[in-house]
Amino acid sequence: MRSPVGSWLARVEKPSGTTEVRIDFTSQGLAFLVGGGHGAGIWERHGDGIVYRIREAMIGDHGDHLGYIDICQRGTVTADRLDSSGESQVYGPDGTLMRTVSVHISAVPSVSPRPPAAP
């Protein structure tokens, strides 16, 4: 199994539709949702795959706290793809569970553009 360490462009499929995000995994076992949302969590190897959990903040248009989403995914990583599935639990601002949704994530490595060569 390949390590997920690095940055991934992910397509998130859920009942309400599909979104695109960026997920970064560190060699220290941390996971960050940095594009399309904001969150932090952990990842670890599990058998021949990985498990990762990220808590995503839900912020309103005026910066107000609307709640959070606990993302839990189990998947596999190859050189050019990360595929995972699991459930996300959505909590309101008072911490009350509002709903649980099934989510599938498919991602490819994010390639940062190279800076221009010096003249």
NUMI-376115 format. One record per atom (N, C-alpha, C, O): x, y, z; residue in three letters. Coordinates in steps of 0.001 Angstrom, whole numbers, plus 500000, padded with zeros to 6 digits. Atoms other than C-alpha are relative to their C-alpha. Example, Ala and Ser with C-alpha at 12.3 -4.5 7.8 and 13.67 -1.06 7.14 Angstrom:
500890498810500000ALA 512300495500507800ALA 500900501200500000ALA 501936501181500665ALA 499180498810499940SER 513670498940507140SER 499230501090500730SER 499739502198500899SER 
//
This chain:
500836498815500000MET 500000500000500000MET 500874501238500000MET 501842501332500754MET 499293498728500074ARG 501235503443499086ARG 499532500904501131ARG 498385500818501568ARG 500338499020498967SER 501304506177501715SER 499171501126499379SER 499388501479498220SER 500768498868500533PRO 498759509003501314PRO 500705501339500160PRO 500167502364499740PRO 499320498745499695VAL 501326511616502372VAL 500113500868498754VAL 500606500433497713VAL 499995499050501100GLY 500978514663500157GLY 498654500688499895GLY 497815500597500791GLY 501216499235500238SER 498231516794498718SER 499171499318498917SER 499706498874497902SER 500911500700500909TRP 495179515333496949TRP 498835500899499612TRP 498262501585500458TRP 501222499339500476LEU 492446516885494805LEU 498903498949500029LEU 498998497922499357LEU 501015501020499741ALA 489295515074495871ALA 498627500404499493ALA 498221501562499580ALA 501402499864500416ARG 485826514630494421ARG 499175499293501076ARG 499313498088501288ARG 500797500508498886VAL 483347514180497282VAL 498567499812499533VAL 497885500775499183VAL 501370500305500422GLU 480089512426496392GLU 499161499675501220GLU 499470498762501985GLU 500929500194498885LYS 477239512684498895LYS 498582500158499477LYS 498399500627498354LYS 501376499930500503PRO 473443512540498640PRO 499588501381499491PRO 498777501478498570PRO 500410498653500412SER 473166516333498301SER 500743500499498768SER 500442501583498268SER 499272499587501191GLY 475605516471495376GLY 501487499722500116GLY 501939499073501060GLY 498565500233500070THR 479282516457494456THR 500745501316500173THR 500359502340499608THR 499148498831499810THR 481947518906495604THR 501450499593499799THR 501783498408499809THR 498575500261500128GLU 485671519226495096GLU 500727500698501137GLU 500427501845501466GLU 499228499474498881VAL 488132519749497952VAL 501459499598499826VAL 501793498806498944VAL 498615500454499937ARG 491835519440498683ARG 500250499458501394ARG 499893500086502391ARG 499662500628498727ILE 493042517096501412ILE 501509499789500034ILE 502086499248499091ILE 498564500188499814ASP 496625517126502721ASP 500232499001501126ASP 499615499097502187ASP 499617500988498999PHE 498137514173504612PHE 501479500197500327PHE 502293500319499412PHE 498603499839499602THR 501378514563506620THR 500590498667500423THR 499860497723500725THR 499325501223499582SER 503966511934507482SER 499845499755501506SER 500121498653501981SER 500237500149498560GLN 503139512545511173GLN 498601499494500325GLN 498231499418501496GLN 501326500546499772GLY 499623511143510699GLY 498891501032500113GLY 497811500722500616GLY 501031498966499969LEU 497731514435510384LEU 499341500115498631LEU 499960499835497604LEU 500764499808501233ALA 495045515157507781ALA 499326501365500073ALA 498741501723501095ALA 500573498658500040PHE 493884518624506719PHE 499116500171498776PHE 499503499823497660PHE 500893499587501078LEU 490934519740504635LEU 500297501475499801LEU 499981502291500667LEU 499508498633500177VAL 492335522942503115VAL 499381500725498816VAL 499597501927498661VAL 500647499355501131GLY 490337523648499993GLY 498583499495499890GLY 498353498286499929GLY 501391500406500077GLY 486574523637499668GLY 499381499825501373GLY 498205499480501484GLY 500421500119498610GLY 486300523573503464GLY 501224500119500876GLY 502344500215500375GLY 498882499884499073HIS 488439523804506573HIS 499815498993501128HIS 498788498974501806HIS 500089500984498933GLY 489187520976508952GLY 501336499334500246GLY 502273499466499459GLY 498772500702499637ALA 491820518891510666ALA 499642498683500656ALA 498566498524501230ALA 500228501300499398GLY 492167515326511826GLY 501248499136499922GLY 502373499635499901GLY 498897500954500002ILE 494293512200511702ILE 499784498934498932ILE 498669498731498453ILE 500099501169500869TRP 495067509288509402TRP 500935498938500546TRP 501909499245501233TRP 499124501105499618GLU 496570505848510013GLU 499811498844499033GLU 498777498705498381GLU 500097501221500807ARG 497314502655508172ARG 499048499042500706ARG 499008498965501934ARG 500937500979499444HIS 494668499996508630HIS 499958498837499028HIS 499350498937497963HIS 499910501138500913GLY 495363496581507109GLY 500757500411498759GLY 501864500940498852GLY 499337499596501242ASP 496196497156503454ASP 499466501336499479ASP 499610501646498297ASP 500539498695500383GLY 494514500578503422GLY 500260501042501073GLY 501180500913501881GLY 499891498936499006ILE 494058503718505479ILE 498621500324500561ILE 497594500021499954ILE 501192499433499389VAL 491493505228507818VAL 500350501446500330VAL 501425501720500864VAL 499769498617499593TYR 491167508985508238TYR 498722500619500515TYR 497616500300500077TYR 501109499281499377ARG 488979511234510339ARG 500354501483499996ARG 501449501877500397ARG 499801498552500042ILE 488598514966509837ILE 498752500676500568ILE 497628500300500236ILE 501123499190499520ARG 486433517443511734ARG 500010501310499220ARG 500956502094499293ARG 500128498813500848GLU 485230520153509355GLU 499074501010500660GLU 497960500671501058GLU 500821498932499441ALA 483940523461510687ALA 498992500473498965ALA 499318500579497782ALA 501009499385500865MET 480708524831509223MET 499877501459500440MET 499432501757501549MET 499974498574499700ILE 481016528615509069ILE 499028500718499067ILE 499027500480497859ILE 500965499239500797GLY 478253530971507904GLY 500655501127499227GLY 501847501391499389GLY 499496498908500837ASP 478635533852505457ASP 500578501156500813ASP 501432501894500321ASP 499536498897499154HIS 479224536270508336HIS 500950499513501095HIS 501174500209502085HIS 499028500546499047GLY 481699534042510201GLY 499388499327501211GLY 500106498970502145GLY 500656500634498858ASP 479123532556512557ASP 500157498476499937ASP 500203497885498858ASP 499820501451499866HIS 479541528970513799HIS 498655499301499784HIS 497710499516500543HIS 501243500698500315LEU 476872526730512221LEU 500017498544500450LEU 498999497855500384LEU 499855501391499587GLY 478198523416513543GLY 501267499416499417GLY 502192500139499049GLY 498826500665500554TYR 480669520848512325TYR 499604498656499410TYR 498516498137499663TYR 500209501303500623ILE 480978517651510317ILE 501148499091500412ILE 502314499450500243ILE 498990501019499713ASP 482820514553511551ASP 500053499066498800ASP 499100498338498520ASP 499794500803501203ILE 484206512847508442ILE 500808498771500386ILE 501888498907500961ILE 499276501242499722CYS 485249509190508807CYS 500029499178498715CYS 498984498805498183CYS 499838500694501274GLN 486648507394505754GLN 500991498844500136GLN 501958498917500894GLN 499094501146500103ARG 488280504035505038ARG 500249499773498520ARG 499308499740497726ARG 499741500147501419GLY 490078503500501758GLY 501353499427499657GLY 502076498916500512GLY 498738500512500532THR 493016502513499605THR 500706501094499223THR 500086502025498711THR 499177499023500697VAL 495878504442498058VAL 500910499277499024VAL 501577498307499384VAL 499030500474500989THR 497780503726494850THR 500839501213499601THR 500658502300500150THR 499127498895500408ALA 500396505864493104ALA 499221501188499456ALA 499652502331499607ALA 500710498906500646ASP 497773507893491289ASP 498542500152500415ASP 497775500843499744ASP 501409499928499606ARG 494515507475493204ARG 499812499666501480ARG 500482498793502031ARG 500459500300498645LEU 492944507557496657LEU 498494499815499886LEU 497793500711499415LEU 501442500271499998ASP 489499505964496966ASP 499592499629501404ASP 500222498779502033ASP 500467500319498656SER 487571505904500213SER 498500500210500101SER 497890500896499280SER 501423499819499741SER 484076505696501588SER 499768499908501497SER 500591499377502242SER 500342500025498582GLY 482373506103504921GLY 498781500861500259GLY 498002501167499356GLY 501126499169499605GLU 479885508176506833GLU 500494501290500618GLU 501529501326501284GLU 499733498712499368SER 479890511809507853SER 498809500334500877SER 497655500193500472SER 501055499603499077GLN 477951512987510867GLN 500000501523500095GLN 501034502143500340GLN 500156498552500006VAL 476622516544510758VAL 499385500432501326VAL 498326499947501724VAL 500438499510498692TYR 476257518393514071TYR 499652501476499919TYR 500302502232499198TYR 500402498600499944GLY 474483521680514784GLY 500902500788500936GLY 501811500224501546GLY 499147499144499175PRO 475994524623516662PRO 499985499631501482PRO 500923499957502209PRO 500077500417498592ASP 474859523167519999ASP 500542498584500220ASP 500454498045501323ASP 499421501338499877GLY 476545519810519279GLY 499011498866499797GLY 499375497703499978GLY 501013501018500232THR 473307517957518474THR 500182499375498616THR 500324500083497619THR 499900500707501279LEU 473583515284515764LEU 498758500306499169LEU 497632500068499606LEU 501109499643500871MET 471454516480512853MET 499710498914498968MET 498551498645498653MET 500188501066500989ARG 472050513696510299ARG 501326499284499764ARG 502397499788500101ARG 498845500787500411THR 474426511007509064THR 499839499715498517THR 498769499299498073THR 500067500211501446VAL 475261510733505366VAL 501143499109499537VAL 502243499155500088VAL 498964500824500631SER 477169508208503257SER 500766500857499011SER 500183501651498272SER 499142499180500847VAL 480112509715501418VAL 501040499116499323VAL 501612498223499948VAL 498925500667500740HIS 482469508424498703HIS 500957501083499515HIS 500529502110498988HIS 498981499042500428ILE 485741510229497971ILE 500951499314499031ILE 501459498228499311ILE 498984500467500940SER 487944509714494924SER 500925501184499744SER 500468502294499471SER 499045498893500087ALA 491140511755494671ALA 501212499622499164ALA 501567498451499028ALA 498753500154500749VAL 494217512256492533VAL 501026500940500628VAL 500659501941501243VAL 498979499119499419PRO 497556513754493587PRO 499890501413499446PRO 499644501613498256PRO 499992498602500397SER 497640517536493515SER 501422500357499589SER 502373500117500332SER 498674499616500490VAL 500518518837491453VAL 500088501512500043VAL 499334502206499361VAL 499815498557499916SER 501722522308492389SER 500720500488498758SER 501637499826498271SER 499309499489501178PRO 502729524455489453PRO 501443500350500350PRO 501731500825501449PRO 498591499659499782ARG 506473524907489082ARG 500217501484499783ARG 499603502082498899ARG 499711498591500246PRO 507864528410489434PRO 500747500149498673PRO 501431499223498237PRO 499293499817501275PRO 509187529903486194PRO 501507499909500202PRO 502032500268501256PRO 498539500110499948ALA 512837529216485418ALA 500622501380499979ALA 500109502301499344ALA 499284498723499972ALA 515291532005486132ALA 500603500289498625ALA 501060499371497943ALA 499443499679501327PRO 516456533876483022PRO 501503499820499962PRO 502126500047498925PRO 
//
